Each structure stands twice: as C-alpha cells, then as structure tokens.
Amino acid sequence: MPQEKGSKIKELLEESQISLLLDTYDDIFSDFDPRPYDHRALSDDFLLEARKASRDKATGTIELIFMMPAGKRDANKENLIKKRLREHFKKHHARMQNEAKNIEKRGMYFILVGVSIMFIATFILFKYHEEGLFKSFMVVLLEPAGWFLFWEGLNQAIFEKRKKSPDIDFYHKMSKADVRFESY
C-alpha cells in the first residue's frame, strides 16, 4: 500500500504541469486571515511556490493540481477555492497590466515634457542673441531639466514597464490555469 501511494503521487506529478502537495486547504491561504475560503487572502508561500513552478511553463493552459489526502477532501470547499483562485489571479493580472500601462503613459509624458523644455531652451537661445544673466540662467536651468525628463521618460517607458512583465505573465498564466484537486 505505501508503495502504491508513492506511485500515485509520482504519477500525478508527471501528469500535471504544476503540482502542490497539501496537508489541508489552509495551506493555500494566509494563516492570519480568518475569513471563509471565498474571501480569504492567499498565502505568500503558496504564491511564491506557484510563481516558481510556473516560470518554466509555456503560456498555454497550465494545470494546477492540489494533491490532498483522500479523507480530507471536500467538494464544496474545493469549488470555493477554485473560484477564489480564479478571482485573485484575474484581479491581479488586470492590476499589473494597468500598472504597466500607467508606467508607459508616465514615461511618454516625461518624454513629451522633456522635449518641450529642450525646445523652450532652444527658442530662448535662438530668439535672444544678446548675452544676459536671465537668458544664461534659463538655458542652464532648462537644458539639463529637458534632458533629464527625456531620458527618465525613456527609462520609464522601456525598462520600468518591462520589469512588470514577469508579474503580468505569471498572473496571466495562473488566471487561465485549470485548477484540480486530486487524492493521494
């Protein structure tokens, strides 16, 4: 019997793309959140393990299999948990996409403002040929400000937005995951 139990676990591990062994349903959720399963916060440990396990998986449908002892399974709780997981991952996927869009918008705004400031500095140099304290001060002030905003805008629009990609990818994969519970 023990060898049979071990082979069943091994078979499930090979069959699924992401398999997690649970002692109880509470392993999925935060220990500090006493709410029912359909509103309860997910455990940081669970999210970390799911993130690690999903990194190398293709972007297609992922199977997320929770393996539970046969005597501890409850179909009603499992349905609530599946619903909660789907809601959590969809909500966070939308949030991450929105954050990436906002970063890109901020970057584009910085670029636009930076170029505008550089144009103003160029206009001052072109329009007012005579040397003067005010003109010199404005050029000294505006040129670095324009370049700074321009480069910071590029940084935001390209690199900071790209930093969100792993989170967006993770939440997208998990929002589409096929969640199942199996006995062992």
Contact map, one row per residue, 1 for C-alpha under 8 A:
1111100000000000000000000000000000000000000000000000000000000000000000000000000000000000000000000000000000000000000000000000000000000000000000000000000000000000000000000000000000000000
1111110000000000000000000000000000000000000000000000000000000000000000000000000000000000000000000000000000000000000000000000000000000000000000000000000000000000000000000000000000000000
1111111000000000000000000000000000000000000000000000000000000000000000000000000000000000000000000000000000000000000000000000000000000000000000000000000000000000000000000000000000000000
1111111100000000000000000000000000000000000000000000000000000000000000000000000000000000000000000000000000000000000000000000000000000000000000000000000000000000000000000000000000000000
1111111110000000000000000000000000000000000000000000000000000000000000000000000000000000000000000000000000000000000000000000000000000000000000000000000000000000000000000000000000000001
0111111111000000000000000000000000000000000000000000000000000000000000000000000000000000000000000000000000000000000000000000000000000000000000000000000000000000000000000000000000000000
0011111111100000000000000000000000000000000000000000000000000000000000000000000000000000000000000000000000000000000000000000000000000000000000000000000000000000000000000000000000000000
0001111111110000000000000000000000000000000000000000000000000000000000000000000000000000000000000000000000000000000000000000000000000000000000000000000000000000000000000000000000000001
0000111111111000000000000000000000000000000000000000000000000000000000000000000000000000000000000000000000000000000000000000000000000000000000000000000000000000000000000000000000000001
0000011111111100000000000000000000000000000000000000000000000000000000000000000000000000000000000000000000000000000000000000000000000000000000000000000000000000000000000000000000000000
0000001111111110000000000000000000000000000000000000000000000000000000000000000000000000000000000000000000000000000000000000000000000000000000000000000000000000000000000000000000000000
0000000111111111001000000000000000000000000000000000000000000000000000000000000000000000000000000000000000000000000000000000000000000000000000000000000000000000000000000000000000000000
0000000011111111111000000000000000000000000000000000000000000000000000000000000000000000000000000000000000000000000000000000000000000000000000000000000000000000000000000000000000000000
0000000001111111100000000000000000000000000000000000000000000000000000000000000000000000000000000000000000000000000000000000000000000000000000000000000000000000000000000000000000000000
0000000000111111100000000000000000000000000000000000000000000000000000000000000000000000000000000000000000000000000000000000000000000000000000000000000000000000000000000000000000000000
0000000000011111111000000000000000000000000000000000000000000011100000000000000000000000000000000000000000000000000000000000000000000000000000000000000000000000000000000000000000000000
0000000000001111111000000000000000000000000000000000000010000111100000000000000000000000000000000000000000000000000000000000000000000000000000000000000000000000000000000000000000000000
0000000000001001111100000000000000000000000000000100110000000111100000000000000000000000000000000000000000000000000000000000000000000000000000000000000000000000000000000000000000000000
0000000000011001111110000000000000000000000000000000000000000001111000000000000000000000000000000000000000000000000000000000000000000000000000000000000000000000000000000000000000000000
0000000000000000011111000000000000000000000000000000000000000001111000000000000000000000000000000000000000000000000000000000000000000000000000000000000000000000000000000000000000000000
0000000000000000001111100000000000000000000000000000000000000000011100000000000000000000000000000000000000000000000000000000000000000000000000000000000000000000000000000000000000000000
0000000000000000000111111010000000000000000000000000000000000000011110000000000000000000000000000000000000000000000000000000000000000000000000000000000000000000000000000000000000000000
0000000000000000000011111010000000000000000000000000000000000000000110000000000000000000000000000000000000000000000000000000000000000000000000000000000000000000000000000000000000000000
0000000000000000000001111110000000000000000000000000000000000000000100010000000000000000000000000000000000000000000000000000000000000000000000000000000000000000000000000000000000000000
0000000000000000000001111111100000000000000000000000000000000000000000000000000000000000000000000000000000000000000000000000000000000000000000000000000000000000000000000000000000000000
0000000000000000000000011111111000000000000000000000000000000000000000000000000000000000000000000000000000000000000000000000000000000000000000000000000000000000000000000000000000000000
0000000000000000000001111111110000000000001001000000000000000000000000000000000000000000000000000000000000000000000000000000000000000000000000000000000000000000000000000000000000000000
0000000000000000000000001111110000000000011001000000000000000000000000000000000000000000000000000000000000000000000000000000000000000000000000000000000000000000000000000000000000000000
0000000000000000000000001111111010001001111001000000000000000000000000000000000000000000000000000000000000000000000000000000000000000000000000000000000000000000000000000000000000000000
0000000000000000000000000111111110000001111100000000000000000000000000000000000000000000000000000000000000000000000000000000000000000000000000000000000000000000000000000000000000000000
0000000000000000000000000100111111000000001000000000000000000000000000000000000000000000000000000000000000000000000000000000000000000000000000000000000000000000000000000000000000000000
0000000000000000000000000000011111000000000000000000000000000000000000000000000000000000000000000000000000000000000000000000000000000000000000000000000000000000000000000000000000000000
0000000000000000000000000000111111100001100000000000000000000000000000000000000000000000000000000000000000000000000000000000000000000000000000000000000000000000000000000000000000000000
0000000000000000000000000000001111110001000000000000000000000000000000000000000000000000000000000000000000000000000000000000000000000000000000000000000000000000000000000000000000000000
0000000000000000000000000000000011111011000000000000000000000000000000000000000000000000000000000000000000000000000000000000000000000000000000000000000000000000000000000000000000000000
0000000000000000000000000000000001111111000000000000000000000000000000000000000000000000000000000000000000000000000000000000000000000000000000000000000000000000000000000000000000000000
0000000000000000000000000000100000111111000000000000000000000000000000000000100110010000000000000000000000000000000000000000000000000000000000000000000000000000000000000000000000000000
0000000000000000000000000000000000011111000000000000000000000000000000000000000110110000000000000000000000000000000000000000000000000000000000000000000000000000000000000000000000000000
0000000000000000000000000000000000111111100000000000000000000000000000000000000000010000000000000000000000000000000000000000000000000000000000000000000000000000000000000000000000000000
0000000000000000000000000000110011111111110000000000000000000000000000000000000000010000000000000000000000000000000000000000000000000000000000000000000000000000000000000000000000000000
0000000000000000000000000000110010000011111000000000000000000000000000000000000000000000000000000000000000000000000000000000000000000000000000000000000000000000000000000000000000000000
0000000000000000000000000001110000000001111101100000000000000000000000000000000000000000000000000000000000000000000000000000000000000000000000000000000000000000000000000000000000000000
0000000000000000000000000011111000000000111111100000000000000000000000000000000000000000000000000000000000000000000000000000000000000000000000000000000000000000000000000000000000000000
0000000000000000000000000000010000000000011111110000000000000000000000000000000000000000000000000000000000000000000000000000000000000000000000000000000000000000000000000000000000000000
0000000000000000000000000000000000000000001111111000000000000000000000000000000000000000000000000000000000000000000000000000000000000000000000000000000000000000000000000000000000000000
0000000000000000000000000011100000000000011111111100000000000000000000000000000000000000000000000000000000000000000000000000000000000000000000000000000000000000000000000000000000000000
0000000000000000000000000000000000000000011111111110000000000000000000000000000000000000000000000000000000000000000000000000000000000000000000000000000000000000000000000000000000000000
0000000000000000000000000000000000000000000111111111000000000000000000000000000000000000000000000000000000000000000000000000000000000000000000000000000000000000000000000000000000000000
0000000000000000000000000000000000000000000011111111100000000000000000000000000000000000000000000000000000000000000000000000000000000000000000000000000000000000000000000000000000000000
0000000000000000010000000000000000000000000001111111110000000000000000000000000000000000000000000000000000000000000000000000000000000000000000000000000000000000000000000000000000000000
0000000000000000000000000000000000000000000000111111111000000000000000000000000000000000000000000000000000000000000000000000000000000000000000000000000000000000000000000100000000000000
0000000000000000000000000000000000000000000000011111111000000000000000000000000000000000000000000000000000000000000000000000000000000000000000000000000000000000000000000000000000000000
0000000000000000010000000000000000000000000000001111111110000000000000000000000000000000000000000000000000000000000000000000000000000000000000000000000000000000000000000000000000000000
0000000000000000010000000000000000000000000000000111111110000000000000000000000000000000000000000000000000000000000000000000000000000000000000000000000000000000000000000100100000000000
0000000000000000000000000000000000000000000000000011111110000000000000000000000000000000000000000000000000000000000000000000000000000000000000000000000000000000000000000100000000000000
0000000000000000000000000000000000000000000000000000111111000000000000000000000000000000000000000000000000000000000000000000000000000000000000000000000000000000000000000000000000000000
0000000000000000100000000000000000000000000000000000111111100100000000000000000000000000000000000000000000000000000000000000000000000000000000000000000000000000000000000000000000000000
0000000000000000000000000000000000000000000000000000000111111100000000000000000000000000000000000000000000000000000000000000000000000000000000000000000000000000000000000000000000000000
0000000000000000000000000000000000000000000000000000000011111100000000000000000000000000000000000000000000000000000000000000000000000000000000000000000000000000000000000000100000000000
0000000000000000000000000000000000000000000000000000000001111100000000000000000000000000000000000000000000000000000000000000000000000000000000000000000000000000000000000000100000000000
0000000000000000000000000000000000000000000000000000000001111110000000000000000000000000000000000000000000000000000000000000000000000000000000000000000000000000000000000000100111000000
0000000000000000110000000000000000000000000000000000000011111111000000000000000000000000000000000000000000000000000000000000000000000000000000000000000000000000000000000000110111000000
0000000000000001110000000000000000000000000000000000000000001111100000000000000000000000000000000000000000000000000000000000000000000000000000000000000000000000000000000000000011110000
0000000000000001111100000000000000000000000000000000000000000111110000000000000000000000000000000000000000000000000000000000000000000000000000000000000000000000000000000000000011110000
0000000000000001111100000000000000000000000000000000000000000011111000000000000000000000000000000000000000000000000000000000000000000000000000000000000000000000000000000000000000111100
0000000000000000001111000000000000000000000000000000000000000001111100000000000000000000000000000000000000000000000000000000000000000000000000000000000000000000000000000000000000111100
0000000000000000001111000000000000000000000000000000000000000000111110000000000000000000000000000000000000000000000000000000000000000000000000000000000000000000000000000000000000001111
0000000000000000000011110000000000000000000000000000000000000000011111011000000000000000000000000000000000000000000000000000000000000000000000000000000000000000000000000000000000001111
0000000000000000000001100000000000000000000000000000000000000000001111111000000000000000000000000000000000000000000000000000000000000000000000000000000000000000000000000000000000000011
0000000000000000000000000000000000000000000000000000000000000000000111111000000000000000000000000000000000000000000000000000000000000000000000000000000000000000000000000000000000000011
0000000000000000000000000000000000000000000000000000000000000000000011111000000000000000000000000000000000000000000000000000000000000000000000000000000000000000000000000000000000000000
0000000000000000000000010000000000000000000000000000000000000000000111111100000000000000000000000000000000000000000000000000000000000000000000000000000000000000000000000000000000000000
0000000000000000000000000000000000000000000000000000000000000000000111111110010000000000000000000000000000000000000000000000000000000000000000000000000000000000000000000000000000000010
0000000000000000000000000000000000000000000000000000000000000000000000011111110000000000000000000000000000000000000000000000000000000000000000000000000000000000000000000000000000000000
0000000000000000000000000000000000000000000000000000000000000000000000001111111000000000000000000000000000000000000000000000000000000000000000000000000000000000000000000000000000000000
0000000000000000000000000000000000000000000000000000000000000000000000000111111100000000000000000000000000000000000000000000000000000000000000000000000000000000000000000000000000000000
0000000000000000000000000000000000001000000000000000000000000000000000000111111110000000000000000000000000000000000000000000000000000000000000000000000000000000000000000000000000000000
0000000000000000000000000000000000000000000000000000000000000000000000001111111111000000000000000000000000000000000000000000000000000000000000000000000000000000000000000000000000001000
0000000000000000000000000000000000000000000000000000000000000000000000000011111111100000000000000000000000000000000000000000000000000000000000000000000000000000000000000000000000000000
0000000000000000000000000000000000001100000000000000000000000000000000000001111111110000000000000000000000000000000000000000000000000000000000000000000000000000000000000000000000000000
0000000000000000000000000000000000001100000000000000000000000000000000000000111111111000000000000000000000000000000000000000000000000000000000000000000000000000000000000000000000000000
0000000000000000000000000000000000000000000000000000000000000000000000000000011111111100000000000000000000000000000000000000000000000000000000000000000000000000000000000000000000110000
0000000000000000000000000000000000000100000000000000000000000000000000000000001111111110000000000000000000000000000000000000000000000000000000000000000000000000000000000000000000000000
0000000000000000000000000000000000001111000000000000000000000000000000000000000111111111000000000000000000000000000000000000000000000000000000000000000000000000000000000000000000000000
0000000000000000000000000000000000000000000000000000000000000000000000000000000011111111100000000000000000000000000000000000000000000000000000000000000000000000000000000000001000000000
0000000000000000000000000000000000000000000000000000000000000000000000000000000001111111110000000000000000000000000000000000000000000000000000000000000000000000000000000000011100000000
0000000000000000000000000000000000000000000000000000000000000000000000000000000000111111111000000000000000000000000000000000000000000000000000000000000000000000000000000000001000000000
0000000000000000000000000000000000000000000000000000000000000000000000000000000000011111111100000000000000000000000000000000000000000000000000000000000000000000000000000000001000000000
0000000000000000000000000000000000000000000000000000000000000000000000000000000000001111111110000000000000000000000000000000000000000000000000000000000000000000000000000011011000000000
0000000000000000000000000000000000000000000000000000000000000000000000000000000000000111111111000000000000000000000000000000000000000000000000000000000000000000000000000011001000000000
0000000000000000000000000000000000000000000000000000000000000000000000000000000000000011111111100000000000000000000000000000000000000000000000000000000000000000000000000000000000000000
0000000000000000000000000000000000000000000000000000000000000000000000000000000000000001111111110000000000000000000000000000000000000000000000000000000000000000000000000010000000000000
0000000000000000000000000000000000000000000000000000000000000000000000000000000000000000111111111000000000000000000000000000000000000000000000000000000000000000000000110011001000000000
0000000000000000000000000000000000000000000000000000000000000000000000000000000000000000011111111100000000000000000000000000000000000000000000000000000000000000000000000000000000000000
0000000000000000000000000000000000000000000000000000000000000000000000000000000000000000001111111110000000000000000000000000000000000000000000000000000000000000000000000000000000000000
0000000000000000000000000000000000000000000000000000000000000000000000000000000000000000000111111111000000000000000000000000000000000000000000000000000000000000000100110000000000000000
0000000000000000000000000000000000000000000000000000000000000000000000000000000000000000000011111111100000000000000000000000000000000000000000000000000000000000000000010000000000000000
0000000000000000000000000000000000000000000000000000000000000000000000000000000000000000000001111111110000000000000000000000000000000000000000000000000000000000000000000000000000000000
0000000000000000000000000000000000000000000000000000000000000000000000000000000000000000000000111111111000000000000000000000000000000000000000000000000000000000000100000000000000000000
0000000000000000000000000000000000000000000000000000000000000000000000000000000000000000000000011111111100000000000000000000000000000000000000000000000000000000110100000000000000000000
0000000000000000000000000000000000000000000000000000000000000000000000000000000000000000000000001111111110000000000000000000000000000000000000000000000000000000100000000000000000000000
0000000000000000000000000000000000000000000000000000000000000000000000000000000000000000000000000111111111000000000000000000000000000000000000000000000000000000000000000000000000000000
0000000000000000000000000000000000000000000000000000000000000000000000000000000000000000000000000011111111100000000000000000000000000000000000000000000000011001100000000000000000000000
0000000000000000000000000000000000000000000000000000000000000000000000000000000000000000000000000001111111110000000000000000000000000000000000000000000000011100100000000000000000000000
0000000000000000000000000000000000000000000000000000000000000000000000000000000000000000000000000000111111111000000000000000000000000000000000000000000000001000000000000000000000000000
0000000000000000000000000000000000000000000000000000000000000000000000000000000000000000000000000000011111111100000000000000000000000000000000000000000010011000000000000000000000000000
0000000000000000000000000000000000000000000000000000000000000000000000000000000000000000000000000000001111111110000000000000000000000000000000000000000111111000000000000000000000000000
0000000000000000000000000000000000000000000000000000000000000000000000000000000000000000000000000000000111111111000000000000000000000000000000000000000011001000000000000000000000000000
0000000000000000000000000000000000000000000000000000000000000000000000000000000000000000000000000000000011111111100000000000000000000000000000000000000010000000000000000000000000000000
0000000000000000000000000000000000000000000000000000000000000000000000000000000000000000000000000000000001111111110000000000000000000000000000000000110110000000000000000000000000000000
0000000000000000000000000000000000000000000000000000000000000000000000000000000000000000000000000000000000111111111000000000000000000000000000000000111111000000000000000000000000000000
0000000000000000000000000000000000000000000000000000000000000000000000000000000000000000000000000000000000011111111100000000000000000000000000000000010000000000000000000000000000000000
0000000000000000000000000000000000000000000000000000000000000000000000000000000000000000000000000000000000001111111110000000000000000000000000000100110000000000000000000000000000000000
0000000000000000000000000000000000000000000000000000000000000000000000000000000000000000000000000000000000000111111111000000000000000000000000001111110000000000000000000000000000000000
0000000000000000000000000000000000000000000000000000000000000000000000000000000000000000000000000000000000000011111111100000000000000000000000000110010000000000000000000000000000000000
0000000000000000000000000000000000000000000000000000000000000000000000000000000000000000000000000000000000000001111111110000000000000000000000000100000000000000000000000000000000000000
0000000000000000000000000000000000000000000000000000000000000000000000000000000000000000000000000000000000000000111111111000000000000000000001101100000000000000000000000000000000000000
0000000000000000000000000000000000000000000000000000000000000000000000000000000000000000000000000000000000000000011111111100000000000000000001100110000000000000000000000000000000000000
0000000000000000000000000000000000000000000000000000000000000000000000000000000000000000000000000000000000000000001111111110000000000000000000000000000000000000000000000000000000000000
0000000000000000000000000000000000000000000000000000000000000000000000000000000000000000000000000000000000000000000111111111000000000000000001000000000000000000000000000000000000000000
0000000000000000000000000000000000000000000000000000000000000000000000000000000000000000000000000000000000000000000011111111100000000000011001100000000000000000000000000000000000000000
0000000000000000000000000000000000000000000000000000000000000000000000000000000000000000000000000000000000000000000001111111110000000000000000000000000000000000000000000000000000000000
0000000000000000000000000000000000000000000000000000000000000000000000000000000000000000000000000000000000000000000000111111111000000000000000000000000000000000000000000000000000000000
0000000000000000000000000000000000000000000000000000000000000000000000000000000000000000000000000000000000000000000000011111111100000010001000000000000000000000000000000000000000000000
0000000000000000000000000000000000000000000000000000000000000000000000000000000000000000000000000000000000000000000000001111111110000010001000000000000000000000000000000000000000000000
0000000000000000000000000000000000000000000000000000000000000000000000000000000000000000000000000000000000000000000000000111111110000000000000000000000000000000000000000000000000000000
0000000000000000000000000000000000000000000000000000000000000000000000000000000000000000000000000000000000000000000000000011111110000000000000000000000000000000000000000000000000000000
0000000000000000000000000000000000000000000000000000000000000000000000000000000000000000000000000000000000000000000000000001111111100010000000000000000000000000000000000000000000000000
0000000000000000000000000000000000000000000000000000000000000000000000000000000000000000000000000000000000000000000000000000111111100000000000000000000000000000000000000000000000000000
0000000000000000000000000000000000000000000000000000000000000000000000000000000000000000000000000000000000000000000000000000000111110000000000000000000000000000000000000000000000000000
0000000000000000000000000000000000000000000000000000000000000000000000000000000000000000000000000000000000000000000000000000000111111011000000000000000000000000000000000000000000000000
0000000000000000000000000000000000000000000000000000000000000000000000000000000000000000000000000000000000000000000000000000000001111111000000000000000000000000000000000000000000000000
0000000000000000000000000000000000000000000000000000000000000000000000000000000000000000000000000000000000000000000000000000000000111111100000000000000000000000000000000000000000000000
0000000000000000000000000000000000000000000000000000000000000000000000000000000000000000000000000000000000000000000000000000000000011111110000000000000000000000000000000000000000000000
0000000000000000000000000000000000000000000000000000000000000000000000000000000000000000000000000000000000000000000000000001100100111111111000000000000000000000000000000000000000000000
0000000000000000000000000000000000000000000000000000000000000000000000000000000000000000000000000000000000000000000000000000000000111111111100000000000000000000000000000000000000000000
0000000000000000000000000000000000000000000000000000000000000000000000000000000000000000000000000000000000000000000000000000000000001111111110000000000000000000000000000000000000000000
0000000000000000000000000000000000000000000000000000000000000000000000000000000000000000000000000000000000000000000000001000000000000111111111000000000000000000000000000000000000000000
0000000000000000000000000000000000000000000000000000000000000000000000000000000000000000000000000000000000000000000000001001100000000011111111100000000000000000000000000000000000000000
0000000000000000000000000000000000000000000000000000000000000000000000000000000000000000000000000000000000000000000000000000000000000001111111110000000000000000000000000000000000000000
0000000000000000000000000000000000000000000000000000000000000000000000000000000000000000000000000000000000000000000000000000000000000000111111111000000000000000000000000000000000000000
0000000000000000000000000000000000000000000000000000000000000000000000000000000000000000000000000000000000000000000011011000000000000000011111111100000000000000000000000000000000000000
0000000000000000000000000000000000000000000000000000000000000000000000000000000000000000000000000000000000000000000011001000000000000000001111111110000000000000000000000000000000000000
0000000000000000000000000000000000000000000000000000000000000000000000000000000000000000000000000000000000000000000000000000000000000000000111111111000000000000000000000000000000000000
0000000000000000000000000000000000000000000000000000000000000000000000000000000000000000000000000000000000000000010010000000000000000000000011111111100000000000000000000000000000000000
0000000000000000000000000000000000000000000000000000000000000000000000000000000000000000000000000000000000000000111111000000000000000000000001111111110000000000000000000000000000000000
0000000000000000000000000000000000000000000000000000000000000000000000000000000000000000000000000000000000000000011001000000000000000000000000111111111000000000000000000000000000000000
0000000000000000000000000000000000000000000000000000000000000000000000000000000000000000000000000000000000000000010000000000000000000000000000011111111100000000000000000000000000000000
0000000000000000000000000000000000000000000000000000000000000000000000000000000000000000000000000000000000000110110000000000000000000000000000001111111110000000000000000000000000000000
0000000000000000000000000000000000000000000000000000000000000000000000000000000000000000000000000000000000000111111000000000000000000000000000000111111111000000000000000000000000000000
0000000000000000000000000000000000000000000000000000000000000000000000000000000000000000000000000000000000000010000000000000000000000000000000000011111111100000000000000000000000000000
0000000000000000000000000000000000000000000000000000000000000000000000000000000000000000000000000000000000100110000000000000000000000000000000000001111111110000000000000000000000000000
0000000000000000000000000000000000000000000000000000000000000000000000000000000000000000000000000000000001111110000000000000000000000000000000000000111111111000000000000000000000000000
0000000000000000000000000000000000000000000000000000000000000000000000000000000000000000000000000000000000110010000000000000000000000000000000000000011111111110000000000000000000000000
0000000000000000000000000000000000000000000000000000000000000000000000000000000000000000000000000000000000100000000000000000000000000000000000000000001111111111000000000000000000000000
0000000000000000000000000000000000000000000000000000000000000000000000000000000000000000000000000000001101100000000000000000000000000000000000000000000111111111100000000000000000000000
0000000000000000000000000000000000000000000000000000000000000000000000000000000000000000000000000000001111110000000000000000000000000000000000000000000011111111100000000000000000000000
0000000000000000000000000000000000000000000000000000000000000000000000000000000000000000000000000000000100000000000000000000000000000000000000000000000001111111110000000000000000000000
0000000000000000000000000000000000000000000000000000000000000000000000000000000000000000000000000000000000000000000000000000000000000000000000000000000001111111111000000000000000000000
0000000000000000000000000000000000000000000000000000000000000000000000000000000000000000000000000000001000000000000000000000000000000000000000000000000000111111111100000000000000000000
0000000000000000000000000000000000000000000000000000000000000000000000000000000000000000000000000001101100000000000000000000000000000000000000000000000000011111111110000000000000000000
0000000000000000000000000000000000000000000000000000000000000000000000000000000000000000000000000001000000000000000000000000000000000000000000000000000000000111111110000000000000000000
0000000000000000000000000000000000000000000000000000000000000000000000000000000000000000000000000000000000000000000000000000000000000000000000000000000000000011111111000000000000000000
0000000000000000000000000000000000000000000000000000000000000000000000000000000000000000000000010011000000000000000000000000000000000000000000000000000000000001111111110000000000000000
0000000000000000000000000000000000000000000000000000000000000000000000000000000000000000000000000000000000000000000000000000000000000000000000000000000000000000111111111000000000000000
0000000000000000000000000000000000000000000000000000000000000000000000000000000000000000000000000000000000000000000000000000000000000000000000000000000000000000001111111100000000000000
0000000000000000000000000000000000000000000000000000000000000000000000000000000000000000000010010000000000000000000000000000000000000000000000000000000000000000000111111110000000000000
0000000000000000000000000000000000000000000000000000000000000000000000000000000000000000000010011000000000000000000000000000000000000000000000000000000000000000000111111111000000000000
0000000000000000000000000000000000000000000000000000000000000000000000000000000000000000000000000000000000000000000000000000000000000000000000000000000000000000000011111111100000000000
0000000000000000000000000000000000000000000000000010011000000000000000000000000000000000000000000000000000000000000000000000000000000000000000000000000000000000000001111111110000000000
0000000000000000000000000000000000000000000000000000000000000000000000000000000000000000110110000000000000000000000000000000000000000000000000000000000000000000000000111111111000000000
0000000000000000000000000000000000000000000000000000000000000000000000000000000000000000110010000000000000000000000000000000000000000000000000000000000000000000000000011111111100000000
0000000000000000000000000000000000000000000000000000010000111100000000000000000000000000000000000000000000000000000000000000000000000000000000000000000000000000000000001111111110000000
0000000000000000000000000000000000000000000000000000000000000100000000000000000000000100100000000000000000000000000000000000000000000000000000000000000000000000000000000111111110000000
0000000000000000000000000000000000000000000000000000000000000000000000000000000000001111110010000000000000000000000000000000000000000000000000000000000000000000000000000011111110000000
0000000000000000000000000000000000000000000000000000000000001100000000000000000000000100000000000000000000000000000000000000000000000000000000000000000000000000000000000001111111000000
0000000000000000000000000000000000000000000000000000000000001111000000000000000000000000000000000000000000000000000000000000000000000000000000000000000000000000000000000000111111100000
0000000000000000000000000000000000000000000000000000000000001111000000000000000000000000000000000000000000000000000000000000000000000000000000000000000000000000000000000000000111110000
0000000000000000000000000000000000000000000000000000000000000011110000000000000001000000000000000000000000000000000000000000000000000000000000000000000000000000000000000000000011111000
0000000000000000000000000000000000000000000000000000000000000011110000000000000001000000000000000000000000000000000000000000000000000000000000000000000000000000000000000000000001111100
0000000000000000000000000000000000000000000000000000000000000000111100000000010000000000000000000000000000000000000000000000000000000000000000000000000000000000000000000000000000111110
0000000000000000000000000000000000000000000000000000000000000000111100000000000000000000000000000000000000000000000000000000000000000000000000000000000000000000000000000000000000011111
0000000000000000000000000000000000000000000000000000000000000000001111001000000000000000000000000000000000000000000000000000000000000000000000000000000000000000000000000000000000001111
0000100110000000000000000000000000000000000000000000000000000000001111000000000000000000000000000000000000000000000000000000000000000000000000000000000000000000000000000000000000000111
